[in-house]
């Protein structure tokens, strides 16, 4: 959820009369920080969800 929120803040996606997803993704600031940061936050979220589900099922 944090990665999705950061994406929306950086690109304006989801705003009232905002840009469509494709335009928002292309408008994401490049460079050395924003994209890797969003990808790492997304990966940590997916990993956290997987650990939670594993522990919920086997714990």
PDB file of N, CA, C, O and CB in Angstrom:
ATOM      1  N   UNK A   1       0.823  -1.183   0.000  1.00  0.00           N
ATOM      2  CA  UNK A   1       0.000   0.000   0.000  1.00  0.00           C
ATOM      3  C   UNK A   1       0.873   1.255   0.000  1.00  0.00           C
ATOM      4  O   UNK A   1       0.533   2.267  -0.613  1.00  0.00           O
ATOM      5  CB  UNK A   1      -0.939  -0.007   1.203  1.00  0.00           C
ATOM      6  N   UNK A   2       1.989   1.167   0.690  1.00  0.00           N
ATOM      7  CA  UNK A   2       2.897   2.312   0.737  1.00  0.00           C
ATOM      8  C   UNK A   2       3.445   2.624  -0.654  1.00  0.00           C
ATOM      9  O   UNK A   2       3.540   3.788  -1.044  1.00  0.00           O
ATOM     10  CB  UNK A   2       4.053   2.043   1.717  1.00  0.00           C
ATOM     11  N   UNK A   3       3.804   1.580  -1.397  1.00  0.00           N
ATOM     12  CA  UNK A   3       4.331   1.786  -2.753  1.00  0.00           C
ATOM     13  C   UNK A   3       3.260   2.376  -3.662  1.00  0.00           C
ATOM     14  O   UNK A   3       3.559   3.256  -4.469  1.00  0.00           O
ATOM     15  CB  UNK A   3       4.852   0.458  -3.341  1.00  0.00           C
ATOM     16  N   UNK A   4       2.025   1.913  -3.548  1.00  0.00           N
ATOM     17  CA  UNK A   4       0.948   2.449  -4.364  1.00  0.00           C
ATOM     18  C   UNK A   4       0.693   3.916  -4.025  1.00  0.00           C
ATOM     19  O   UNK A   4       0.468   4.730  -4.921  1.00  0.00           O
ATOM     20  CB  UNK A   4      -0.331   1.626  -4.169  1.00  0.00           C
ATOM     21  N   UNK A   5       0.726   4.253  -2.749  1.00  0.00           N
ATOM     22  CA  UNK A   5       0.544   5.637  -2.343  1.00  0.00           C
ATOM     23  C   UNK A   5       1.659   6.532  -2.830  1.00  0.00           C
ATOM     24  O   UNK A   5       1.411   7.651  -3.279  1.00  0.00           O
ATOM     25  CB  UNK A   5       0.443   5.727  -0.854  1.00  0.00           C
ATOM     26  N   UNK A   6       2.884   6.049  -2.747  1.00  0.00           N
ATOM     27  CA  UNK A   6       4.022   6.833  -3.225  1.00  0.00           C
ATOM     28  C   UNK A   6       3.930   7.029  -4.737  1.00  0.00           C
ATOM     29  O   UNK A   6       4.229   8.110  -5.244  1.00  0.00           O
ATOM     30  CB  UNK A   6       5.355   6.142  -2.850  1.00  0.00           C
ATOM     31  N   UNK A   7       3.520   5.993  -5.452  1.00  0.00           N
ATOM     32  CA  UNK A   7       3.360   6.103  -6.903  1.00  0.00           C
ATOM     33  C   UNK A   7       2.320   7.176  -7.242  1.00  0.00           C
ATOM     34  O   UNK A   7       2.531   8.003  -8.130  1.00  0.00           O
ATOM     35  CB  UNK A   7       2.947   4.739  -7.511  1.00  0.00           C
ATOM     36  N   UNK A   8       1.195   7.146  -6.520  1.00  0.00           N
ATOM     37  CA  UNK A   8       0.137   8.127  -6.781  1.00  0.00           C
ATOM     38  C   UNK A   8       0.603   9.540  -6.461  1.00  0.00           C
ATOM     39  O   UNK A   8       0.269  10.477  -7.186  1.00  0.00           O
ATOM     40  CB  UNK A   8      -1.114   7.795  -5.964  1.00  0.00           C
ATOM     41  N   UNK A   9       1.358   9.705  -5.403  1.00  0.00           N
ATOM     42  CA  UNK A   9       1.852  11.033  -5.058  1.00  0.00           C
ATOM     43  C   UNK A   9       2.871  11.545  -6.066  1.00  0.00           C
ATOM     44  O   UNK A   9       2.870  12.726  -6.412  1.00  0.00           O
ATOM     45  CB  UNK A   9       2.466  11.016  -3.676  1.00  0.00           C
ATOM     46  N   UNK A  10       3.736  10.660  -6.535  1.00  0.00           N
ATOM     47  CA  UNK A  10       4.777  11.081  -7.474  1.00  0.00           C
ATOM     48  C   UNK A  10       4.239  11.396  -8.862  1.00  0.00           C
ATOM     49  O   UNK A  10       4.773  12.267  -9.548  1.00  0.00           O
ATOM     50  CB  UNK A  10       5.828  10.014  -7.579  1.00  0.00           C
ATOM     51  N   UNK A  11       3.183  10.697  -9.287  1.00  0.00           N
ATOM     52  CA  UNK A  11       2.726  10.826 -10.667  1.00  0.00           C
ATOM     53  C   UNK A  11       1.393  11.518 -10.813  1.00  0.00           C
ATOM     54  O   UNK A  11       1.051  11.931 -11.921  1.00  0.00           O
ATOM     55  CB  UNK A  11       2.641   9.491 -11.288  1.00  0.00           C
ATOM     56  N   UNK A  12       0.627  11.665  -9.757  1.00  0.00           N
ATOM     57  CA  UNK A  12      -0.696  12.262  -9.864  1.00  0.00           C
ATOM     58  C   UNK A  12      -1.760  11.280 -10.300  1.00  0.00           C
ATOM     59  O   UNK A  12      -2.887  11.687 -10.584  1.00  0.00           O
ATOM     60  CB  UNK A  12      -0.659  13.402 -10.815  1.00  0.00           C
ATOM     61  N   UNK A  13      -1.433   9.989 -10.363  1.00  0.00           N
ATOM     62  CA  UNK A  13      -2.406   8.971 -10.745  1.00  0.00           C
ATOM     63  C   UNK A  13      -3.463   8.859  -9.652  1.00  0.00           C
ATOM     64  O   UNK A  13      -3.137   8.887  -8.465  1.00  0.00           O
ATOM     65  CB  UNK A  13      -1.713   7.599 -10.991  1.00  0.00           C
ATOM     66  N   UNK A  14      -4.704   8.734 -10.042  1.00  0.00           N
ATOM     67  CA  UNK A  14      -5.781   8.570  -9.080  1.00  0.00           C
ATOM     68  C   UNK A  14      -6.400   9.873  -8.614  1.00  0.00           C
ATOM     69  O   UNK A  14      -7.390   9.864  -7.882  1.00  0.00           O
ATOM     70  CB  UNK A  14      -5.284   7.825  -7.908  1.00  0.00           C
ATOM     71  N   UNK A  15      -5.831  10.987  -9.028  1.00  0.00           N
ATOM     72  CA  UNK A  15      -6.399  12.277  -8.656  1.00  0.00           C
ATOM     73  C   UNK A  15      -7.671  12.515  -9.458  1.00  0.00           C
ATOM     74  O   UNK A  15      -7.885  11.904 -10.506  1.00  0.00           O
ATOM     75  CB  UNK A  15      -5.379  13.422  -8.887  1.00  0.00           C
ATOM     76  N   UNK A  16      -8.495  13.394  -8.960  1.00  0.00           N
ATOM     77  CA  UNK A  16      -9.723  13.736  -9.678  1.00  0.00           C
ATOM     78  C   UNK A  16      -9.336  14.275 -11.047  1.00  0.00           C
ATOM     79  O   UNK A  16      -8.611  15.265 -11.152  1.00  0.00           O
ATOM     80  CB  UNK A  16     -10.582  14.780  -8.883  1.00  0.00           C
ATOM     81  N   UNK A  17      -9.818  13.627 -12.083  1.00  0.00           N
ATOM     82  CA  UNK A  17      -9.470  13.970 -13.474  1.00  0.00           C
ATOM     83  C   UNK A  17      -7.962  13.858 -13.709  1.00  0.00           C
ATOM     84  O   UNK A  17      -7.377  14.627 -14.472  1.00  0.00           O
ATOM     85  CB  UNK A  17      -9.950  15.401 -13.813  1.00  0.00           C
ATOM     86  N   UNK A  18      -7.355  12.891 -13.043  1.00  0.00           N
ATOM     87  CA  UNK A  18      -5.918  12.676 -13.194  1.00  0.00           C
ATOM     88  C   UNK A  18      -5.585  11.942 -14.474  1.00  0.00           C
ATOM     89  O   UNK A  18      -6.464  11.615 -15.271  1.00  0.00           O
ATOM     90  CB  UNK A  18      -5.378  11.907 -12.015  1.00  0.00           C
ATOM     91  N   UNK A  19      -4.323  11.691 -14.655  1.00  0.00           N
ATOM     92  CA  UNK A  19      -3.847  11.015 -15.854  1.00  0.00           C
ATOM     93  C   UNK A  19      -4.143   9.525 -15.766  1.00  0.00           C
ATOM     94  O   UNK A  19      -4.260   8.990 -14.664  1.00  0.00           O
ATOM     95  CB  UNK A  19      -2.341  11.254 -16.054  1.00  0.00           C
ATOM     96  N   UNK A  20      -4.269   8.838 -16.910  1.00  0.00           N
ATOM     97  CA  UNK A  20      -4.419   7.380 -16.899  1.00  0.00           C
ATOM     98  C   UNK A  20      -3.126   6.705 -16.432  1.00  0.00           C
ATOM     99  O   UNK A  20      -2.072   7.338 -16.366  1.00  0.00           O
ATOM    100  CB  UNK A  20      -4.812   6.868 -18.304  1.00  0.00           C
ATOM    101  N   UNK A  21      -3.222   5.418 -16.112  1.00  0.00           N
ATOM    102  CA  UNK A  21      -2.089   4.695 -15.531  1.00  0.00           C
ATOM    103  C   UNK A  21      -0.866   4.706 -16.436  1.00  0.00           C
ATOM    104  O   UNK A  21       0.246   4.950 -15.967  1.00  0.00           O
ATOM    105  CB  UNK A  21      -2.485   3.267 -15.233  1.00  0.00           C
ATOM    106  N   UNK A  22      -1.051   4.446 -17.718  1.00  0.00           N
ATOM    107  CA  UNK A  22       0.096   4.397 -18.636  1.00  0.00           C
ATOM    108  C   UNK A  22       0.858   5.713 -18.689  1.00  0.00           C
ATOM    109  O   UNK A  22       2.089   5.731 -18.660  1.00  0.00           O
ATOM    110  CB  UNK A  22      -0.371   4.029 -20.031  1.00  0.00           C
ATOM    111  N   UNK A  23       0.118   6.813 -18.766  1.00  0.00           N
ATOM    112  CA  UNK A  23       0.776   8.123 -18.780  1.00  0.00           C
ATOM    113  C   UNK A  23       1.457   8.404 -17.444  1.00  0.00           C
ATOM    114  O   UNK A  23       2.536   8.995 -17.400  1.00  0.00           O
ATOM    115  CB  UNK A  23      -0.240   9.232 -19.098  1.00  0.00           C
ATOM    116  N   UNK A  24       0.818   7.978 -16.356  1.00  0.00           N
ATOM    117  CA  UNK A  24       1.408   8.191 -15.037  1.00  0.00           C
ATOM    118  C   UNK A  24       2.697   7.403 -14.881  1.00  0.00           C
ATOM    119  O   UNK A  24       3.685   7.904 -14.344  1.00  0.00           O
ATOM    120  CB  UNK A  24       0.421   7.800 -13.940  1.00  0.00           C
ATOM    121  N   UNK A  25       2.675   6.147 -15.363  1.00  0.00           N
ATOM    122  CA  UNK A  25       3.876   5.311 -15.258  1.00  0.00           C
ATOM    123  C   UNK A  25       5.011   5.903 -16.073  1.00  0.00           C
ATOM    124  O   UNK A  25       6.161   5.905 -15.633  1.00  0.00           O
ATOM    125  CB  UNK A  25       3.584   3.875 -15.724  1.00  0.00           C
ATOM    126  N   UNK A  26       4.694   6.406 -17.263  1.00  0.00           N
ATOM    127  CA  UNK A  26       5.731   7.013 -18.095  1.00  0.00           C
ATOM    128  C   UNK A  26       6.217   8.328 -17.506  1.00  0.00           C
ATOM    129  O   UNK A  26       7.351   8.732 -17.764  1.00  0.00           O
ATOM    130  CB  UNK A  26       5.210   7.237 -19.509  1.00  0.00           C
ATOM    131  N   UNK A  27       5.385   9.006 -16.721  1.00  0.00           N
ATOM    132  CA  UNK A  27       5.763  10.270 -16.123  1.00  0.00           C
ATOM    133  C   UNK A  27       6.487  10.127 -14.798  1.00  0.00           C
ATOM    134  O   UNK A  27       6.869  11.124 -14.185  1.00  0.00           O
ATOM    135  CB  UNK A  27       4.562  11.106 -15.935  1.00  0.00           C
ATOM    136  N   UNK A  28       6.676   8.892 -14.351  1.00  0.00           N
ATOM    137  CA  UNK A  28       7.378   8.655 -13.086  1.00  0.00           C
ATOM    138  C   UNK A  28       8.805   9.168 -13.208  1.00  0.00           C
ATOM    139  O   UNK A  28       9.506   8.834 -14.163  1.00  0.00           O
ATOM    140  CB  UNK A  28       7.367   7.142 -12.709  1.00  0.00           C
ATOM    141  N   UNK A  29       9.235   9.973 -12.254  1.00  0.00           N
ATOM    142  CA  UNK A  29      10.601  10.490 -12.350  1.00  0.00           C
ATOM    143  C   UNK A  29      11.611   9.343 -12.388  1.00  0.00           C
ATOM    144  O   UNK A  29      11.570   8.431 -11.562  1.00  0.00           O
ATOM    145  CB  UNK A  29      10.907  11.429 -11.168  1.00  0.00           C
ATOM    146  N   UNK A  30      12.492   9.407 -13.336  1.00  0.00           N
ATOM    147  CA  UNK A  30      13.524   8.377 -13.445  1.00  0.00           C
ATOM    148  C   UNK A  30      14.635   8.658 -12.457  1.00  0.00           C
ATOM    149  O   UNK A  30      14.389   9.085 -11.329  1.00  0.00           O
ATOM    150  CB  UNK A  30      14.085   8.306 -14.877  1.00  0.00           C
ATOM    151  N   UNK A  31      15.812   8.423 -12.873  1.00  0.00           N
ATOM    152  CA  UNK A  31      16.935   8.712 -11.999  1.00  0.00           C
ATOM    153  C   UNK A  31      17.298   7.522 -11.145  1.00  0.00           C
ATOM    154  O   UNK A  31      16.851   6.398 -11.376  1.00  0.00           O
ATOM    155  CB  UNK A  31      16.627   9.895 -11.124  1.00  0.00           C
ATOM    156  N   UNK A  32      18.111   7.797 -10.164  1.00  0.00           N
ATOM    157  CA  UNK A  32      18.683   6.707  -9.380  1.00  0.00           C
ATOM    158  C   UNK A  32      17.886   6.385  -8.133  1.00  0.00           C
ATOM    159  O   UNK A  32      18.145   5.359  -7.504  1.00  0.00           O
ATOM    160  CB  UNK A  32      20.084   7.041  -8.996  1.00  0.00           C
ATOM    161  N   UNK A  33      16.913   7.225  -7.738  1.00  0.00           N
ATOM    162  CA  UNK A  33      16.232   6.977  -6.465  1.00  0.00           C
ATOM    163  C   UNK A  33      14.776   6.544  -6.601  1.00  0.00           C
ATOM    164  O   UNK A  33      14.436   5.496  -6.053  1.00  0.00           O
ATOM    165  CB  UNK A  33      16.291   8.204  -5.630  1.00  0.00           C
ATOM    166  N   UNK A  34      13.889   7.267  -7.288  1.00  0.00           N
ATOM    167  CA  UNK A  34      12.458   6.954  -7.192  1.00  0.00           C
ATOM    168  C   UNK A  34      12.059   5.560  -7.650  1.00  0.00           C
ATOM    169  O   UNK A  34      11.347   4.864  -6.927  1.00  0.00           O
ATOM    170  CB  UNK A  34      11.698   7.934  -7.979  1.00  0.00           C
ATOM    171  N   UNK A  35      12.495   5.132  -8.827  1.00  0.00           N
ATOM    172  CA  UNK A  35      12.060   3.814  -9.305  1.00  0.00           C
ATOM    173  C   UNK A  35      12.600   2.678  -8.442  1.00  0.00           C
ATOM    174  O   UNK A  35      11.815   1.816  -8.048  1.00  0.00           O
ATOM    175  CB  UNK A  35      12.501   3.611 -10.747  1.00  0.00           C
ATOM    176  N   UNK A  36      13.886   2.625  -8.128  1.00  0.00           N
ATOM    177  CA  UNK A  36      14.354   1.544  -7.255  1.00  0.00           C
ATOM    178  C   UNK A  36      13.704   1.590  -5.870  1.00  0.00           C
ATOM    179  O   UNK A  36      13.446   0.547  -5.269  1.00  0.00           O
ATOM    180  CB  UNK A  36      15.867   1.614  -7.112  1.00  0.00           C
ATOM    181  N   UNK A  37      13.445   2.781  -5.372  1.00  0.00           N
ATOM    182  CA  UNK A  37      12.800   2.907  -4.070  1.00  0.00           C
ATOM    183  C   UNK A  37      11.396   2.327  -4.108  1.00  0.00           C
ATOM    184  O   UNK A  37      11.007   1.584  -3.207  1.00  0.00           O
ATOM    185  CB  UNK A  37      12.756   4.373  -3.630  1.00  0.00           C
ATOM    186  N   UNK A  38      10.632   2.660  -5.144  1.00  0.00           N
ATOM    187  CA  UNK A  38       9.287   2.105  -5.264  1.00  0.00           C
ATOM    188  C   UNK A  38       9.324   0.588  -5.433  1.00  0.00           C
ATOM    189  O   UNK A  38       8.509  -0.124  -4.848  1.00  0.00           O
ATOM    190  CB  UNK A  38       8.554   2.745  -6.441  1.00  0.00           C
ATOM    191  N   UNK A  39      10.261   0.100  -6.226  1.00  0.00           N
ATOM    192  CA  UNK A  39      10.362  -1.346  -6.419  1.00  0.00           C
ATOM    193  C   UNK A  39      10.761  -2.061  -5.135  1.00  0.00           C
ATOM    194  O   UNK A  39      10.245  -3.142  -4.850  1.00  0.00           O
ATOM    195  CB  UNK A  39      11.366  -1.661  -7.518  1.00  0.00           C
ATOM    196  N   UNK A  40      11.666  -1.481  -4.357  1.00  0.00           N
ATOM    197  CA  UNK A  40      12.079  -2.144  -3.117  1.00  0.00           C
ATOM    198  C   UNK A  40      10.961  -2.109  -2.086  1.00  0.00           C
ATOM    199  O   UNK A  40      10.781  -3.079  -1.350  1.00  0.00           O
ATOM    200  CB  UNK A  40      13.342  -1.484  -2.546  1.00  0.00           C
ATOM    201  N   UNK A  41      10.206  -1.017  -2.013  1.00  0.00           N
ATOM    202  CA  UNK A  41       9.083  -0.958  -1.081  1.00  0.00           C
ATOM    203  C   UNK A  41       8.010  -1.963  -1.489  1.00  0.00           C
ATOM    204  O   UNK A  41       7.416  -2.623  -0.637  1.00  0.00           O
ATOM    205  CB  UNK A  41       8.494   0.468  -1.025  1.00  0.00           C
ATOM    206  N   UNK A  42       7.762  -2.077  -2.793  1.00  0.00           N
ATOM    207  CA  UNK A  42       6.800  -3.063  -3.278  1.00  0.00           C
ATOM    208  C   UNK A  42       7.263  -4.477  -2.941  1.00  0.00           C
ATOM    209  O   UNK A  42       6.469  -5.298  -2.481  1.00  0.00           O
ATOM    210  CB  UNK A  42       6.596  -2.917  -4.795  1.00  0.00           C
ATOM    211  N   UNK A  43       8.530  -4.761  -3.163  1.00  0.00           N
ATOM    212  CA  UNK A  43       9.068  -6.085  -2.842  1.00  0.00           C
ATOM    213  C   UNK A  43       8.977  -6.404  -1.361  1.00  0.00           C
ATOM    214  O   UNK A  43       8.654  -7.531  -0.985  1.00  0.00           O
ATOM    215  CB  UNK A  43      10.504  -6.184  -3.290  1.00  0.00           C
ATOM    216  N   UNK A  44       9.258  -5.423  -0.523  1.00  0.00           N
ATOM    217  CA  UNK A  44       9.153  -5.666   0.921  1.00  0.00           C
ATOM    218  C   UNK A  44       7.699  -5.911   1.313  1.00  0.00           C
ATOM    219  O   UNK A  44       7.427  -6.724   2.197  1.00  0.00           O
ATOM    220  CB  UNK A  44       9.729  -4.473   1.720  1.00  0.00           C
ATOM    221  N   UNK A  45       6.773  -5.227   0.674  1.00  0.00           N
ATOM    222  CA  UNK A  45       5.356  -5.454   0.962  1.00  0.00           C
ATOM    223  C   UNK A  45       4.912  -6.846   0.561  1.00  0.00           C
ATOM    224  O   UNK A  45       4.179  -7.505   1.298  1.00  0.00           O
ATOM    225  CB  UNK A  45       4.504  -4.425   0.251  1.00  0.00           C
ATOM    226  N   UNK A  46       5.351  -7.293  -0.596  1.00  0.00           N
ATOM    227  CA  UNK A  46       5.006  -8.636  -1.052  1.00  0.00           C
ATOM    228  C   UNK A  46       5.636  -9.684  -0.150  1.00  0.00           C
ATOM    229  O   UNK A  46       4.986 -10.667   0.205  1.00  0.00           O
ATOM    230  CB  UNK A  46       5.455  -8.847  -2.502  1.00  0.00           C
ATOM    231  N   UNK A  47       6.886  -9.486   0.222  1.00  0.00           N
ATOM    232  CA  UNK A  47       7.555 -10.416   1.129  1.00  0.00           C
ATOM    233  C   UNK A  47       6.869 -10.444   2.492  1.00  0.00           C
ATOM    234  O   UNK A  47       6.676 -11.515   3.067  1.00  0.00           O
ATOM    235  CB  UNK A  47       9.030 -10.036   1.290  1.00  0.00           C
ATOM    236  N   UNK A  48       6.502  -9.284   3.008  1.00  0.00           N
ATOM    237  CA  UNK A  48       5.797  -9.229   4.287  1.00  0.00           C
ATOM    238  C   UNK A  48       4.470  -9.949   4.239  1.00  0.00           C
ATOM    239  O   UNK A  48       4.106 -10.653   5.181  1.00  0.00           O
ATOM    240  CB  UNK A  48       5.579  -7.799   4.701  1.00  0.00           C
ATOM    241  N   UNK A  49       3.734  -9.778   3.135  1.00  0.00           N
ATOM    242  CA  UNK A  49       2.452 -10.473   2.988  1.00  0.00           C
ATOM    243  C   UNK A  49       2.663 -11.980   2.913  1.00  0.00           C
ATOM    244  O   UNK A  49       1.889 -12.749   3.483  1.00  0.00           O
ATOM    245  CB  UNK A  49       1.708  -9.977   1.733  1.00  0.00           C
ATOM    246  N   UNK A  50       3.709 -12.401   2.210  1.00  0.00           N
ATOM    247  CA  UNK A  50       3.992 -13.839   2.104  1.00  0.00           C
ATOM    248  C   UNK A  50       4.357 -14.426   3.462  1.00  0.00           C
ATOM    249  O   UNK A  50       3.886 -15.510   3.805  1.00  0.00           O
ATOM    250  CB  UNK A  50       5.129 -14.092   1.100  1.00  0.00           C
ATOM    251  N   UNK A  51       5.178 -13.742   4.233  1.00  0.00           N
ATOM    252  CA  UNK A  51       5.546 -14.216   5.567  1.00  0.00           C
ATOM    253  C   UNK A  51       4.314 -14.273   6.463  1.00  0.00           C
ATOM    254  O   UNK A  51       4.127 -15.240   7.202  1.00  0.00           O
ATOM    255  CB  UNK A  51       6.624 -13.304   6.195  1.00  0.00           C
ATOM    256  N   UNK A  52       3.476 -13.247   6.400  1.00  0.00           N
ATOM    257  CA  UNK A  52       2.254 -13.236   7.204  1.00  0.00           C
ATOM    258  C   UNK A  52       1.371 -14.431   6.855  1.00  0.00           C
ATOM    259  O   UNK A  52       0.884 -15.125   7.748  1.00  0.00           O
ATOM    260  CB  UNK A  52       1.480 -11.921   6.993  1.00  0.00           C
ATOM    261  N   UNK A  53       1.165 -14.673   5.563  1.00  0.00           N
ATOM    262  CA  UNK A  53       0.318 -15.798   5.160  1.00  0.00           C
ATOM    263  C   UNK A  53       0.926 -17.127   5.565  1.00  0.00           C
ATOM    264  O   UNK A  53       0.206 -18.040   5.969  1.00  0.00           O
ATOM    265  CB  UNK A  53       0.085 -15.775   3.658  1.00  0.00           C
ATOM    266  N   UNK A  54       2.255 -17.250   5.460  1.00  0.00           N
ATOM    267  CA  UNK A  54       2.920 -18.487   5.876  1.00  0.00           C
ATOM    268  C   UNK A  54       2.718 -18.741   7.365  1.00  0.00           C
ATOM    269  O   UNK A  54       2.368 -19.846   7.779  1.00  0.00           O
ATOM    270  CB  UNK A  54       4.418 -18.428   5.551  1.00  0.00           C
ATOM    271  N   UNK A  55       2.947 -17.692   8.169  1.00  0.00           N
ATOM    272  CA  UNK A  55       2.798 -17.837   9.612  1.00  0.00           C
ATOM    273  C   UNK A  55       1.337 -18.052  10.005  1.00  0.00           C
ATOM    274  O   UNK A  55       1.050 -18.772  10.961  1.00  0.00           O
ATOM    275  CB  UNK A  55       3.357 -16.609  10.323  1.00  0.00           C
ATOM    276  N   UNK A  56       0.430 -17.440   9.284  1.00  0.00           N
ATOM    277  CA  UNK A  56      -0.998 -17.617   9.570  1.00  0.00           C
ATOM    278  C   UNK A  56      -1.414 -19.051   9.324  1.00  0.00           C
ATOM    279  O   UNK A  56      -2.212 -19.618  10.071  1.00  0.00           O
ATOM    280  CB  UNK A  56      -1.849 -16.668   8.714  1.00  0.00           C
ATOM    281  N   UNK A  57      -0.863 -19.638   8.261  1.00  0.00           N
ATOM    282  CA  UNK A  57      -1.259 -21.010   7.901  1.00  0.00           C
ATOM    283  C   UNK A  57      -0.544 -22.067   8.747  1.00  0.00           C
ATOM    284  O   UNK A  57      -1.163 -23.044   9.167  1.00  0.00           O
ATOM    285  CB  UNK A  57      -0.973 -21.263   6.424  1.00  0.00           C
ATOM    286  N   UNK A  58       0.746 -21.876   8.996  1.00  0.00           N
ATOM    287  CA  UNK A  58       1.541 -22.896   9.697  1.00  0.00           C
ATOM    288  C   UNK A  58       1.838 -22.545  11.150  1.00  0.00           C
ATOM    289  O   UNK A  58       2.386 -23.368  11.883  1.00  0.00           O
ATOM    290  CB  UNK A  58       2.838 -23.112   8.970  1.00  0.00           C
ATOM    291  N   UNK A  59       1.490 -21.352  11.570  1.00  0.00           N
ATOM    292  CA  UNK A  59       1.866 -20.909  12.908  1.00  0.00           C
ATOM    293  C   UNK A  59       0.926 -21.229  13.969  1.00  0.00           C
ATOM    294  O   UNK A  59       1.166 -20.893  15.129  1.00  0.00           O
ATOM    295  CB  UNK A  59       2.064 -19.518  12.923  1.00  0.00           C
TER     296      UNK A  59
END
